[in-house]
């Protein structure tokens, strides 16, 4: 069966994501992608900052902020005030440590919390920000509603995410999402619809899937050439083989047009 079903989810919860990022998973993703833990690193952060019109003293909420790489970059380069929100204690603690070491703790703070119940009052932020992490969220409609609530009038939601771009068999769908601990991936049009239905004017909806496929290949080559020995030495051959197989499935799916990445920006009406 080939499918791209709305409403279909795997039974992964926030605790499953925490287990990944409290353990070896978070370390491995940083080894592959750098401390920003998203496709394209700082250059992609700069592209979205430009498109979102990030200004000096902007008040930004980074939802699913992980190690705080984008938050620190936005503070350092644009002098923005950034609050990172993440559900994994280890990520929050490490982000705080790195931010203090960088001398940016006057501009960046972190909060442990759930993206589906954002612990801030309405009309607080100029921008709600996310980079390649909302694919972990079990209820993306609720996330968009919360982003809308905490934004000031005319505020922006700006995010990139891994998305489903084509049909796939049930086996492929389960393999790809299970490897990443995603409950499901939204589509680009699906995200656009969620933004519209929540009261955002969609001002950008861009398919970045060709670049995503290119980066997947880069990560695969890095895994096989640079990281194989360190991963085996520290985590064992079984871990390496599992990651290698899972990443290979993603590379194939990306080049076959089944999975990709998108960037969306919406303005609160």
C-alpha atoms as an extended CHARMM CRD file, in Angstrom:
* protein
*
       269  EXT
         1         1  UNK       CA              0.0000000000        0.0000000000        0.0000000000  PROA      1               0.0000000000
         2         2  UNK       CA              1.3250000000        3.4440000000       -0.9220000000  PROA      2               0.0000000000
         3         3  UNK       CA              0.1540000000        6.0880000000        1.4880000000  PROA      3               0.0000000000
         4         4  UNK       CA              0.4250000000        9.6510000000        2.6760000000  PROA      4               0.0000000000
         5         5  UNK       CA             -2.3850000000        9.5680000000        5.2220000000  PROA      5               0.0000000000
         6         6  UNK       CA             -3.4470000000       12.5580000000        7.2910000000  PROA      6               0.0000000000
         7         7  UNK       CA             -3.8730000000       11.7960000000       10.9720000000  PROA      7               0.0000000000
         8         8  UNK       CA             -1.6950000000        8.6960000000       10.9820000000  PROA      8               0.0000000000
         9         9  UNK       CA              0.8210000000        8.5440000000       13.8490000000  PROA      9               0.0000000000
        10        10  UNK       CA              3.2680000000        6.1870000000       15.4700000000  PROA      10              0.0000000000
        11        11  UNK       CA              3.0610000000        5.7930000000       19.2370000000  PROA      11              0.0000000000
        12        12  UNK       CA              6.0930000000        7.8970000000       20.1450000000  PROA      12              0.0000000000
        13        13  UNK       CA              5.8700000000       10.4010000000       22.9820000000  PROA      13              0.0000000000
        14        14  UNK       CA              8.0070000000       13.1330000000       24.4580000000  PROA      14              0.0000000000
        15        15  UNK       CA              9.6030000000       10.5190000000       26.7140000000  PROA      15              0.0000000000
        16        16  UNK       CA             10.8960000000        8.6010000000       23.6930000000  PROA      16              0.0000000000
        17        17  UNK       CA             12.4880000000       11.7720000000       22.3520000000  PROA      17              0.0000000000
        18        18  UNK       CA             13.9990000000       12.5020000000       25.7710000000  PROA      18              0.0000000000
        19        19  UNK       CA             15.5250000000        9.0280000000       25.8440000000  PROA      19              0.0000000000
        20        20  UNK       CA             17.2530000000        9.6750000000       22.5060000000  PROA      20              0.0000000000
        21        21  UNK       CA             18.6480000000       13.0720000000       23.4730000000  PROA      21              0.0000000000
        22        22  UNK       CA             19.5670000000       12.1260000000       27.0310000000  PROA      22              0.0000000000
        23        23  UNK       CA             21.6120000000        9.2450000000       25.5940000000  PROA      23              0.0000000000
        24        24  UNK       CA             23.8740000000        8.5180000000       22.6560000000  PROA      24              0.0000000000
        25        25  UNK       CA             21.4010000000        9.8310000000       20.0840000000  PROA      25              0.0000000000
        26        26  UNK       CA             21.9880000000       13.4730000000       20.9270000000  PROA      26              0.0000000000
        27        27  UNK       CA             25.7620000000       12.9810000000       20.7980000000  PROA      27              0.0000000000
        28        28  UNK       CA             25.6010000000       11.2170000000       17.4420000000  PROA      28              0.0000000000
        29        29  UNK       CA             23.4210000000       13.9110000000       15.8670000000  PROA      29              0.0000000000
        30        30  UNK       CA             25.8600000000       16.5870000000       17.0180000000  PROA      30              0.0000000000
        31        31  UNK       CA             28.7490000000       14.5720000000       15.5670000000  PROA      31              0.0000000000
        32        32  UNK       CA             26.9520000000       14.4530000000       12.2130000000  PROA      32              0.0000000000
        33        33  UNK       CA             25.4220000000       17.9410000000       12.0390000000  PROA      33              0.0000000000
        34        34  UNK       CA             27.3000000000       20.1550000000       14.4960000000  PROA      34              0.0000000000
        35        35  UNK       CA             25.9210000000       21.7910000000       17.6160000000  PROA      35              0.0000000000
        36        36  UNK       CA             23.0800000000       23.5080000000       15.7420000000  PROA      36              0.0000000000
        37        37  UNK       CA             21.7060000000       19.9970000000       15.0000000000  PROA      37              0.0000000000
        38        38  UNK       CA             19.8730000000       21.0350000000       11.8570000000  PROA      38              0.0000000000
        39        39  UNK       CA             20.5480000000       20.8980000000        8.1460000000  PROA      39              0.0000000000
        40        40  UNK       CA             22.8970000000       23.6170000000        6.9230000000  PROA      40              0.0000000000
        41        41  UNK       CA             24.0670000000       24.9050000000       10.3010000000  PROA      41              0.0000000000
        42        42  UNK       CA             24.7080000000       28.6240000000       10.7730000000  PROA      42              0.0000000000
        43        43  UNK       CA             24.1980000000       29.4900000000        7.0980000000  PROA      43              0.0000000000
        44        44  UNK       CA             20.6270000000       28.1690000000        7.2510000000  PROA      44              0.0000000000
        45        45  UNK       CA             20.0200000000       30.0740000000       10.4750000000  PROA      45              0.0000000000
        46        46  UNK       CA             21.1750000000       33.2490000000        8.7250000000  PROA      46              0.0000000000
        47        47  UNK       CA             18.8950000000       32.6290000000        5.7340000000  PROA      47              0.0000000000
        48        48  UNK       CA             15.8400000000       32.2970000000        7.9510000000  PROA      48              0.0000000000
        49        49  UNK       CA             16.9030000000       35.2620000000       10.0950000000  PROA      49              0.0000000000
        50        50  UNK       CA             17.0420000000       37.3800000000        6.9320000000  PROA      50              0.0000000000
        51        51  UNK       CA             13.6780000000       36.1580000000        5.6920000000  PROA      51              0.0000000000
        52        52  UNK       CA             12.0840000000       36.7030000000        9.1170000000  PROA      52              0.0000000000
        53        53  UNK       CA             13.6280000000       40.1620000000        9.4240000000  PROA      53              0.0000000000
        54        54  UNK       CA             15.3810000000       39.4510000000       12.7220000000  PROA      54              0.0000000000
        55        55  UNK       CA             16.3710000000       42.7800000000       14.2390000000  PROA      55              0.0000000000
        56        56  UNK       CA             18.4450000000       44.0080000000       17.1460000000  PROA      56              0.0000000000
        57        57  UNK       CA             16.6750000000       43.4130000000       20.4690000000  PROA      57              0.0000000000
        58        58  UNK       CA             14.0570000000       41.1350000000       18.8810000000  PROA      58              0.0000000000
        59        59  UNK       CA             12.4380000000       38.8530000000       21.4590000000  PROA      59              0.0000000000
        60        60  UNK       CA             12.6180000000       35.3090000000       20.0270000000  PROA      60              0.0000000000
        61        61  UNK       CA             11.3490000000       31.9740000000       21.3460000000  PROA      61              0.0000000000
        62        62  UNK       CA             13.2540000000       28.9840000000       19.9430000000  PROA      62              0.0000000000
        63        63  UNK       CA             10.9540000000       25.9820000000       20.3610000000  PROA      63              0.0000000000
        64        64  UNK       CA             12.8710000000       22.6930000000       20.6790000000  PROA      64              0.0000000000
        65        65  UNK       CA             16.1580000000       24.5450000000       21.1530000000  PROA      65              0.0000000000
        66        66  UNK       CA             18.3370000000       21.4700000000       21.9600000000  PROA      66              0.0000000000
        67        67  UNK       CA             21.9620000000       22.5200000000       22.5850000000  PROA      67              0.0000000000
        68        68  UNK       CA             21.1630000000       26.1790000000       21.9340000000  PROA      68              0.0000000000
        69        69  UNK       CA             23.3240000000       26.5840000000       18.8320000000  PROA      69              0.0000000000
        70        70  UNK       CA             20.8050000000       28.6980000000       16.8590000000  PROA      70              0.0000000000
        71        71  UNK       CA             19.8770000000       30.7120000000       19.9700000000  PROA      71              0.0000000000
        72        72  UNK       CA             23.4990000000       31.6830000000       20.5990000000  PROA      72              0.0000000000
        73        73  UNK       CA             24.0410000000       32.4940000000       16.9250000000  PROA      73              0.0000000000
        74        74  UNK       CA             20.9970000000       34.7890000000       16.8450000000  PROA      74              0.0000000000
        75        75  UNK       CA             22.1700000000       36.5400000000       20.0070000000  PROA      75              0.0000000000
        76        76  UNK       CA             25.7820000000       36.8690000000       18.8930000000  PROA      76              0.0000000000
        77        77  UNK       CA             25.1480000000       38.0400000000       15.3240000000  PROA      77              0.0000000000
        78        78  UNK       CA             21.8640000000       39.9540000000       15.6330000000  PROA      78              0.0000000000
        79        79  UNK       CA             21.9270000000       40.9800000000       19.3130000000  PROA      79              0.0000000000
        80        80  UNK       CA             18.5250000000       39.3610000000       19.7580000000  PROA      80              0.0000000000
        81        81  UNK       CA             17.0830000000       38.2370000000       23.0740000000  PROA      81              0.0000000000
        82        82  UNK       CA             16.4190000000       34.5190000000       22.7230000000  PROA      82              0.0000000000
        83        83  UNK       CA             14.5790000000       32.0870000000       24.9740000000  PROA      83              0.0000000000
        84        84  UNK       CA             15.2020000000       28.4250000000       24.2530000000  PROA      84              0.0000000000
        85        85  UNK       CA             12.4750000000       25.9440000000       25.1520000000  PROA      85              0.0000000000
        86        86  UNK       CA             13.2670000000       22.2380000000       25.2250000000  PROA      86              0.0000000000
        87        87  UNK       CA             11.8040000000       19.1640000000       26.9040000000  PROA      87              0.0000000000
        88        88  UNK       CA             15.0810000000       17.3150000000       27.5300000000  PROA      88              0.0000000000
        89        89  UNK       CA             16.8750000000       18.2430000000       30.7440000000  PROA      89              0.0000000000
        90        90  UNK       CA             20.3080000000       17.2290000000       29.4230000000  PROA      90              0.0000000000
        91        91  UNK       CA             19.9040000000       19.5070000000       26.4130000000  PROA      91              0.0000000000
        92        92  UNK       CA             18.7930000000       22.4420000000       28.5690000000  PROA      92              0.0000000000
        93        93  UNK       CA             21.6620000000       21.9790000000       31.0340000000  PROA      93              0.0000000000
        94        94  UNK       CA             24.2780000000       21.6910000000       28.2890000000  PROA      94              0.0000000000
        95        95  UNK       CA             22.8230000000       24.6770000000       26.4100000000  PROA      95              0.0000000000
        96        96  UNK       CA             23.0690000000       26.7860000000       29.5660000000  PROA      96              0.0000000000
        97        97  UNK       CA             26.6870000000       25.7260000000       30.1270000000  PROA      97              0.0000000000
        98        98  UNK       CA             27.7390000000       26.5150000000       26.5580000000  PROA      98              0.0000000000
        99        99  UNK       CA             25.9290000000       29.8510000000       26.6510000000  PROA      99              0.0000000000
       100       100  UNK       CA             27.6990000000       30.9220000000       29.8450000000  PROA      100             0.0000000000
       101       101  UNK       CA             31.0370000000       29.8270000000       28.3580000000  PROA      101             0.0000000000
       102       102  UNK       CA             30.2720000000       31.9500000000       25.2660000000  PROA      102             0.0000000000
       103       103  UNK       CA             29.4790000000       34.9890000000       27.4340000000  PROA      103             0.0000000000
       104       104  UNK       CA             25.9540000000       35.2200000000       26.0190000000  PROA      104             0.0000000000
       105       105  UNK       CA             23.8790000000       34.4770000000       29.1050000000  PROA      105             0.0000000000
       106       106  UNK       CA             22.7750000000       38.1380000000       29.2400000000  PROA      106             0.0000000000
       107       107  UNK       CA             20.9470000000       37.6250000000       25.9270000000  PROA      107             0.0000000000
       108       108  UNK       CA             19.9920000000       33.9300000000       25.9830000000  PROA      108             0.0000000000
       109       109  UNK       CA             18.0410000000       31.9470000000       28.5530000000  PROA      109             0.0000000000
       110       110  UNK       CA             16.5960000000       28.4360000000       28.5400000000  PROA      110             0.0000000000
       111       111  UNK       CA             13.4840000000       26.8480000000       29.9530000000  PROA      111             0.0000000000
       112       112  UNK       CA             12.5780000000       23.1870000000       30.3960000000  PROA      112             0.0000000000
       113       113  UNK       CA              9.0950000000       22.7170000000       29.0060000000  PROA      113             0.0000000000
       114       114  UNK       CA              6.6570000000       21.1860000000       26.5520000000  PROA      114             0.0000000000
       115       115  UNK       CA              6.0480000000       22.7610000000       23.1440000000  PROA      115             0.0000000000
       116       116  UNK       CA              2.3870000000       21.7570000000       23.4030000000  PROA      116             0.0000000000
       117       117  UNK       CA              1.9350000000       23.8280000000       26.5710000000  PROA      117             0.0000000000
       118       118  UNK       CA              4.3880000000       26.7130000000       26.1370000000  PROA      118             0.0000000000
       119       119  UNK       CA              5.0690000000       28.1620000000       29.6000000000  PROA      119             0.0000000000
       120       120  UNK       CA              4.7820000000       31.8380000000       28.6450000000  PROA      120             0.0000000000
       121       121  UNK       CA              1.9520000000       34.3520000000       28.5440000000  PROA      121             0.0000000000
       122       122  UNK       CA              0.1340000000       35.4390000000       25.4130000000  PROA      122             0.0000000000
       123       123  UNK       CA              1.5770000000       38.2430000000       23.2590000000  PROA      123             0.0000000000
       124       124  UNK       CA              5.1200000000       37.8190000000       24.5990000000  PROA      124             0.0000000000
       125       125  UNK       CA              7.4230000000       37.2000000000       21.6160000000  PROA      125             0.0000000000
       126       126  UNK       CA              8.2080000000       38.8910000000       18.3120000000  PROA      126             0.0000000000
       127       127  UNK       CA              9.2090000000       35.6080000000       16.6390000000  PROA      127             0.0000000000
       128       128  UNK       CA              8.5760000000       31.9360000000       17.3920000000  PROA      128             0.0000000000
       129       129  UNK       CA             11.4630000000       30.0160000000       15.8410000000  PROA      129             0.0000000000
       130       130  UNK       CA             12.1380000000       26.3500000000       15.0410000000  PROA      130             0.0000000000
       131       131  UNK       CA             14.7580000000       24.4730000000       13.0210000000  PROA      131             0.0000000000
       132       132  UNK       CA             14.2880000000       20.8580000000       11.9700000000  PROA      132             0.0000000000
       133       133  UNK       CA             12.7720000000       19.7410000000       15.2760000000  PROA      133             0.0000000000
       134       134  UNK       CA              9.0110000000       20.0260000000       15.1000000000  PROA      134             0.0000000000
       135       135  UNK       CA              8.8930000000       16.6420000000       13.3620000000  PROA      135             0.0000000000
       136       136  UNK       CA              9.1910000000       15.2130000000       16.9050000000  PROA      136             0.0000000000
       137       137  UNK       CA              5.9800000000       16.9090000000       18.0440000000  PROA      137             0.0000000000
       138       138  UNK       CA              2.9560000000       14.6350000000       18.4060000000  PROA      138             0.0000000000
       139       139  UNK       CA              0.3160000000       17.3330000000       17.7960000000  PROA      139             0.0000000000
       140       140  UNK       CA              1.5550000000       19.8830000000       15.2890000000  PROA      140             0.0000000000
       141       141  UNK       CA             -1.7820000000       21.7230000000       15.1680000000  PROA      141             0.0000000000
       142       142  UNK       CA             -1.5380000000       22.3370000000       18.9080000000  PROA      142             0.0000000000
       143       143  UNK       CA              2.0680000000       23.5200000000       18.5170000000  PROA      143             0.0000000000
       144       144  UNK       CA              1.0450000000       26.0770000000       15.8760000000  PROA      144             0.0000000000
       145       145  UNK       CA             -1.8190000000       27.2360000000       18.1160000000  PROA      145             0.0000000000
       146       146  UNK       CA              0.5970000000       27.7400000000       21.0070000000  PROA      146             0.0000000000
       147       147  UNK       CA              2.9940000000       29.6420000000       18.7550000000  PROA      147             0.0000000000
       148       148  UNK       CA              0.1250000000       31.9210000000       17.7200000000  PROA      148             0.0000000000
       149       149  UNK       CA             -0.8840000000       32.4870000000       21.3440000000  PROA      149             0.0000000000
       150       150  UNK       CA              2.5360000000       33.5780000000       22.6310000000  PROA      150             0.0000000000
       151       151  UNK       CA              3.2920000000       35.8390000000       19.6510000000  PROA      151             0.0000000000
       152       152  UNK       CA              2.6480000000       39.5670000000       19.7790000000  PROA      152             0.0000000000
       153       153  UNK       CA              0.2230000000       40.9810000000       17.1790000000  PROA      153             0.0000000000
       154       154  UNK       CA              1.9560000000       40.9280000000       13.7700000000  PROA      154             0.0000000000
       155       155  UNK       CA              4.5910000000       38.5780000000       15.1800000000  PROA      155             0.0000000000
       156       156  UNK       CA              6.1060000000       35.8580000000       13.0200000000  PROA      156             0.0000000000
       157       157  UNK       CA              6.4250000000       32.1100000000       13.2460000000  PROA      157             0.0000000000
       158       158  UNK       CA              9.4840000000       30.9910000000       11.2700000000  PROA      158             0.0000000000
       159       159  UNK       CA             10.5780000000       27.3810000000       11.0520000000  PROA      159             0.0000000000
       160       160  UNK       CA             12.1220000000       24.6310000000        8.9720000000  PROA      160             0.0000000000
       161       161  UNK       CA             11.1990000000       20.9950000000        9.3570000000  PROA      161             0.0000000000
       162       162  UNK       CA             11.6560000000       17.5350000000        7.8870000000  PROA      162             0.0000000000
       163       163  UNK       CA              8.5590000000       16.7070000000        5.8570000000  PROA      163             0.0000000000
       164       164  UNK       CA              6.9530000000       13.9350000000        3.8550000000  PROA      164             0.0000000000
       165       165  UNK       CA              7.0470000000       14.8290000000        0.1690000000  PROA      165             0.0000000000
       166       166  UNK       CA              5.7550000000       11.7180000000       -1.5620000000  PROA      166             0.0000000000
       167       167  UNK       CA              3.9210000000        8.4660000000       -1.1220000000  PROA      167             0.0000000000
       168       168  UNK       CA              5.6450000000        5.4310000000        0.3390000000  PROA      168             0.0000000000
       169       169  UNK       CA              4.7890000000        1.9120000000        1.4020000000  PROA      169             0.0000000000
       170       170  UNK       CA              3.6260000000        1.2370000000        4.9510000000  PROA      170             0.0000000000
       171       171  UNK       CA              6.9530000000       -0.4820000000        5.6140000000  PROA      171             0.0000000000
       172       172  UNK       CA              8.9330000000        2.5480000000        4.4020000000  PROA      172             0.0000000000
       173       173  UNK       CA              6.7630000000        4.9470000000        6.4060000000  PROA      173             0.0000000000
       174       174  UNK       CA              7.2750000000        2.9380000000        9.5980000000  PROA      174             0.0000000000
       175       175  UNK       CA             11.0260000000        2.4560000000        9.0170000000  PROA      175             0.0000000000
       176       176  UNK       CA             11.7670000000        6.1140000000        8.3330000000  PROA      176             0.0000000000
       177       177  UNK       CA              9.7010000000        7.5500000000       11.1700000000  PROA      177             0.0000000000
       178       178  UNK       CA             10.7340000000        4.8770000000       13.6680000000  PROA      178             0.0000000000
       179       179  UNK       CA             14.4520000000        5.3930000000       13.0470000000  PROA      179             0.0000000000
       180       180  UNK       CA             14.0680000000        9.0940000000       13.8870000000  PROA      180             0.0000000000
       181       181  UNK       CA             11.4750000000        8.5720000000       16.6630000000  PROA      181             0.0000000000
       182       182  UNK       CA              9.0380000000       10.7880000000       14.7510000000  PROA      182             0.0000000000
       183       183  UNK       CA              5.3310000000       10.2130000000       15.4760000000  PROA      183             0.0000000000
       184       184  UNK       CA              4.8140000000       11.4060000000       11.8870000000  PROA      184             0.0000000000
       185       185  UNK       CA              6.0240000000       14.0020000000        9.4050000000  PROA      185             0.0000000000
       186       186  UNK       CA              3.7740000000       16.7950000000        8.2010000000  PROA      186             0.0000000000
       187       187  UNK       CA              3.7020000000       17.7910000000        4.5190000000  PROA      187             0.0000000000
       188       188  UNK       CA              4.5810000000       21.2780000000        3.2750000000  PROA      188             0.0000000000
       189       189  UNK       CA              0.9870000000       21.9360000000        2.2620000000  PROA      189             0.0000000000
       190       190  UNK       CA             -0.1810000000       20.4450000000        5.5530000000  PROA      190             0.0000000000
       191       191  UNK       CA              1.9000000000       22.9220000000        7.5070000000  PROA      191             0.0000000000
       192       192  UNK       CA              0.6090000000       25.7440000000        5.3190000000  PROA      192             0.0000000000
       193       193  UNK       CA             -2.9440000000       24.6680000000        6.0730000000  PROA      193             0.0000000000
       194       194  UNK       CA             -2.2610000000       24.5040000000        9.8100000000  PROA      194             0.0000000000
       195       195  UNK       CA             -0.8220000000       28.0180000000        9.7680000000  PROA      195             0.0000000000
       196       196  UNK       CA             -3.7700000000       29.3760000000        7.7680000000  PROA      196             0.0000000000
       197       197  UNK       CA             -6.3640000000       27.6570000000        9.9680000000  PROA      197             0.0000000000
       198       198  UNK       CA             -4.7360000000       29.0430000000       13.1140000000  PROA      198             0.0000000000
       199       199  UNK       CA             -4.8680000000       32.6300000000       11.9190000000  PROA      199             0.0000000000
       200       200  UNK       CA             -1.4870000000       33.1610000000       10.3000000000  PROA      200             0.0000000000
       201       201  UNK       CA             -0.9470000000       34.7770000000        6.9350000000  PROA      201             0.0000000000
       202       202  UNK       CA              1.4980000000       32.4490000000        5.1810000000  PROA      202             0.0000000000
       203       203  UNK       CA              4.2240000000       34.6450000000        3.7140000000  PROA      203             0.0000000000
       204       204  UNK       CA              6.6720000000       31.8870000000        2.7840000000  PROA      204             0.0000000000
       205       205  UNK       CA              6.2690000000       28.1810000000        2.0360000000  PROA      205             0.0000000000
       206       206  UNK       CA              9.4240000000       26.8810000000        0.3970000000  PROA      206             0.0000000000
       207       207  UNK       CA             10.3840000000       23.3300000000       -0.5440000000  PROA      207             0.0000000000
       208       208  UNK       CA             14.0480000000       22.7000000000        0.3380000000  PROA      208             0.0000000000
       209       209  UNK       CA             14.0130000000       19.0020000000       -0.4970000000  PROA      209             0.0000000000
       210       210  UNK       CA             16.7270000000       18.9790000000       -3.1730000000  PROA      210             0.0000000000
       211       211  UNK       CA             19.1710000000       20.5200000000       -0.7100000000  PROA      211             0.0000000000
       212       212  UNK       CA             17.9390000000       18.0980000000        1.9660000000  PROA      212             0.0000000000
       213       213  UNK       CA             18.7940000000       15.0950000000       -0.2130000000  PROA      213             0.0000000000
       214       214  UNK       CA             22.2560000000       16.5520000000       -0.8320000000  PROA      214             0.0000000000
       215       215  UNK       CA             22.8540000000       16.9770000000        2.8920000000  PROA      215             0.0000000000
       216       216  UNK       CA             21.6300000000       13.4600000000        3.6570000000  PROA      216             0.0000000000
       217       217  UNK       CA             24.3280000000       12.1500000000        1.3120000000  PROA      217             0.0000000000
       218       218  UNK       CA             26.9310000000       14.3520000000        3.0200000000  PROA      218             0.0000000000
       219       219  UNK       CA             25.9340000000       12.9920000000        6.4400000000  PROA      219             0.0000000000
       220       220  UNK       CA             26.0650000000        9.4160000000        5.1280000000  PROA      220             0.0000000000
       221       221  UNK       CA             29.5820000000        9.9100000000        3.7810000000  PROA      221             0.0000000000
       222       222  UNK       CA             30.6950000000       11.5380000000        7.0350000000  PROA      222             0.0000000000
       223       223  UNK       CA             29.2700000000        8.6160000000        9.0020000000  PROA      223             0.0000000000
       224       224  UNK       CA             31.0900000000        6.0290000000        6.9020000000  PROA      224             0.0000000000
       225       225  UNK       CA             34.3930000000        7.8740000000        6.4820000000  PROA      225             0.0000000000
       226       226  UNK       CA             34.9810000000        9.9880000000        9.5920000000  PROA      226             0.0000000000
       227       227  UNK       CA             32.7350000000        8.6760000000       12.3320000000  PROA      227             0.0000000000
       228       228  UNK       CA             32.7090000000        4.9060000000       11.8880000000  PROA      228             0.0000000000
       229       229  UNK       CA             35.7100000000        4.1640000000       14.1030000000  PROA      229             0.0000000000
       230       230  UNK       CA             34.7930000000        6.6130000000       16.9150000000  PROA      230             0.0000000000
       231       231  UNK       CA             31.2100000000        5.3270000000       17.0250000000  PROA      231             0.0000000000
       232       232  UNK       CA             32.2970000000        1.6790000000       17.1240000000  PROA      232             0.0000000000
       233       233  UNK       CA             34.9150000000        2.4070000000       19.7890000000  PROA      233             0.0000000000
       234       234  UNK       CA             32.5040000000        4.3160000000       22.0250000000  PROA      234             0.0000000000
       235       235  UNK       CA             29.1510000000        2.6880000000       21.3240000000  PROA      235             0.0000000000
       236       236  UNK       CA             29.8520000000       -0.6140000000       19.5780000000  PROA      236             0.0000000000
       237       237  UNK       CA             29.4590000000       -2.0650000000       16.1090000000  PROA      237             0.0000000000
       238       238  UNK       CA             25.7540000000       -2.7620000000       16.6360000000  PROA      238             0.0000000000
       239       239  UNK       CA             25.0610000000        0.9350000000       17.1850000000  PROA      239             0.0000000000
       240       240  UNK       CA             27.0530000000        1.9100000000       14.0850000000  PROA      240             0.0000000000
       241       241  UNK       CA             25.2680000000       -0.6600000000       11.9260000000  PROA      241             0.0000000000
       242       242  UNK       CA             21.8650000000        0.5220000000       13.1570000000  PROA      242             0.0000000000
       243       243  UNK       CA             22.6560000000        4.1590000000       12.3850000000  PROA      243             0.0000000000
       244       244  UNK       CA             24.2230000000        3.2550000000        9.0350000000  PROA      244             0.0000000000
       245       245  UNK       CA             21.1610000000        1.2770000000        7.9590000000  PROA      245             0.0000000000
       246       246  UNK       CA             18.7210000000        3.9220000000        9.1410000000  PROA      246             0.0000000000
       247       247  UNK       CA             20.5840000000        6.7520000000        7.4570000000  PROA      247             0.0000000000
       248       248  UNK       CA             20.8460000000        4.7230000000        4.2580000000  PROA      248             0.0000000000
       249       249  UNK       CA             17.0510000000        4.3970000000        4.2020000000  PROA      249             0.0000000000
       250       250  UNK       CA             16.7240000000        8.1550000000        4.6130000000  PROA      250             0.0000000000
       251       251  UNK       CA             19.2300000000        8.8980000000        1.8520000000  PROA      251             0.0000000000
       252       252  UNK       CA             17.3420000000        6.6380000000       -0.5450000000  PROA      252             0.0000000000
       253       253  UNK       CA             13.9550000000        8.1040000000        0.3970000000  PROA      253             0.0000000000
       254       254  UNK       CA             15.2600000000       11.6720000000        0.0180000000  PROA      254             0.0000000000
       255       255  UNK       CA             16.6510000000       11.0290000000       -3.4480000000  PROA      255             0.0000000000
       256       256  UNK       CA             13.4400000000        9.2420000000       -4.4420000000  PROA      256             0.0000000000
       257       257  UNK       CA             11.3980000000       12.3170000000       -3.4900000000  PROA      257             0.0000000000
       258       258  UNK       CA              9.5900000000       10.7200000000       -0.5570000000  PROA      258             0.0000000000
       259       259  UNK       CA             10.9970000000       12.8600000000        2.2540000000  PROA      259             0.0000000000
       260       260  UNK       CA             12.4260000000       16.3490000000        2.3360000000  PROA      260             0.0000000000
       261       261  UNK       CA             12.5120000000       19.6230000000        4.1760000000  PROA      261             0.0000000000
       262       262  UNK       CA             10.5380000000       22.8330000000        4.0930000000  PROA      262             0.0000000000
       263       263  UNK       CA             10.7130000000       26.4090000000        5.3750000000  PROA      263             0.0000000000
       264       264  UNK       CA              7.5920000000       28.2800000000        6.4150000000  PROA      264             0.0000000000
       265       265  UNK       CA              7.0010000000       31.7740000000        7.7280000000  PROA      265             0.0000000000
       266       266  UNK       CA              3.6370000000       33.0210000000        8.9290000000  PROA      266             0.0000000000
       267       267  UNK       CA              2.5010000000       36.3770000000       10.2680000000  PROA      267             0.0000000000
       268       268  UNK       CA              0.0180000000       36.6030000000       13.1090000000  PROA      268             0.0000000000
       269       269  UNK       CA             -3.0260000000       38.4550000000       11.8680000000  PROA      269             0.0000000000
